[in-house]
Structures are given as C-alpha cells and as structure tokens.
Amino acid sequence: MIYRIKNRIKKLKLKLHIIIREEYGNKKILNKPKKEKKKIYLKKIICNPLKIPTGLIKKRFNIEYIEIVLTTICTLKCKGCSALMEHYKKQSNTNVDTNIKSLKKILDCCDTLQHLRLLGGEPLCYPDLLKILEFTKKQDKIKRITIVTNGTLLIKDKQILEILKNDKFDVFISNYGPISRKKEELITELKENNIKYKLNDEDTLWRDYGNLEIRNRKKKELKKQFLNCKVTCSSLYNGKLHHCPRSTHGTNLKKIPLKEQDYINLLDKKITKKQLRKKLYKFFYGYVPYVEACNYCNSATKELKSIPAGQQSKK
C-alpha cells in the first residue's frame, strides 16, 4: 500500500508539472535556464493561481516525454552504454513507416506530447531522418523535438538543416571530450543555420547499471527500486513502448524476459483506440509496481556505481 501511495504522489507531481507548463508556459520560457524558468512560473502562479485547478478539472491526457529509438547503428562503441548499444552484434535501422504509425497511435490517444527525443545509436546515421522530421513537424500535439547526437557527425543534408530551423526543434550534443571529435564543427554548422542546440557539459562519469544477469531481488526491493528510479525515459522501439531503455533493449536482445505487463504493443490491431488510450494513461499515470528489467539493473540501488563516460571498447 505504501508504494501505491508514493507512486500516486509522484504521478500527481508530474501532472502538476505538465499543467503548469501548459497553462503558464510558452516557447520563450521553455528555452530559459531552470532557475530562471522556476522564477517566471512562480510569479505567474501567484498572479493567476486558478489556472492549476482549472487544468486538473480539464482531465487532459498530456504525456511529458517519450524517446524513440531510430537506429542501433552508432559511430561509437561505449562501454556501459545505458541504451545497451555495445551489446548489439548486428546493428540495424528501424522501419520509418513503423515509427510514424506508432507515433500516430500515441498522438491519437493523447492531448499533447510535451517532448519527443530522437535517439539511436546515432540518429544522424538514420537514412529516413528527414521523413521523421517532416512528420513530427506537422504534429501540433508535439511541442518540442530533440535530436540527440554524440558529436561525431555533421548534418550534410540541407533539407534536414532547413527543417531544424523550425522553433520546435533543437539538437542536444553529448560531450565526451576528444571522442566527440566533430562537436565544434557541428556547433558552427548549427549556428550558421540558426538552429537551436545545447552542448552538454563534458561527461566524465556515467552511472553503471551493471551487467544483464538476474539479481534475484524480492518484490518489495523491486517496488522500491522502480519507485526511486531516476531513469524516467519512456522508450519506443519498433512499435513497442517500454518504461525505460534497459527494458527496451534488454528484451529486444533477449537478455531480459519480455513480460506483457511491461510494455504496450502500439501495433496490436486487436486494441481499439479507447482501449489504447486507457492503456497509455495507466502506463504514464497509473500504478506500476515494477518492470522485469528492474531485476537486471542496478539503478536506484546500493550497487549503483560510476564508470568513465564514453570509454571505447576495443571490440
């Protein structure tokens, strides 16, 4: 019971966070630093406090964040990659029509998707990146779209550069020091084309989520682990929506058992739109005790340690 209560509080905080952004926010505020953003929101809330209860009464289904894996092809071979890319012996691209169909299913069921992240592998390796960008640009329900790149490639396609000038797009550049060898050239390219970007502070340490062996934890331990986990990254890959990248890739690699309650198959033709909306709402705001991947992960446990970021495997 205690985990249900804590879970409800956590989900209520998330709802309030989205309502504040929906009712008081605008694009100019979203691009400001966190501290400045909080001050602006606080001032707006004090001046017009009725918008929060109004937002709760509306019963809107707003999704905070989803990341979609476009490809497992990567220009790096990082040890301890949180997305398990180093475990893929055969790297491949996802089907663009499957990705678009999956996103359509989600957007048909929700009122807004606040933030969509395009990931890999390395998303700039994805041959159908332009098609995904063109589709997402047209979706009014999607408020922000980020491409996450490791700073090893430039954007050679002029059409992609043109579409990224749109205000809803931005580029996030991971920074692994000298390993992100093209980051300065990429920044120059983005500046010249007036494209929003963020260069991450240089990553020196990563969380080490451990190997993919079962931990044999008790249910109570798994519930506590899932509740306290900071990896709140709903991950979409090949039409399946998981709670985290470890669940996504661990099950795809067949290193973690695929349990029906741990994901939503967006391409299941037997599920009606009404049923899918209920499933998605429960996925984001309902009580989920834990997922199978928690038993194969050190996140939010005493076993969680740090490892050097971006260290390359010799294999």
Secondary structure, 3 states (H helix, E strand, C coil): CHHHHHHHHHHHHHHHHHHHHHHHCCHHHHCCCHHHHHHHHHHHHHHCCCHHHHHHHCCCCEEEEEEEECECCCCCCECCCCCCHHHCCCCCECCHHHHHHHHHHHHHHCCEEEEEEEECCCHHHCCCHHHHHHHHHHCCCECCEEEEECCCCCCCCHHHHHHCCCCCEEEEECCCHHHCCCHHHHHHHHHHCCCCEEECCCCCEEEECCCCCCCCCCHHHHHHHHHHCCCCCCEEECCEEECCHHHHHHHHCCCCCCCHHHEEECCCCCCCHHHHHHHHHHHHHCCCCCCHHHHHCCCCCCCCEEEECCCECCC
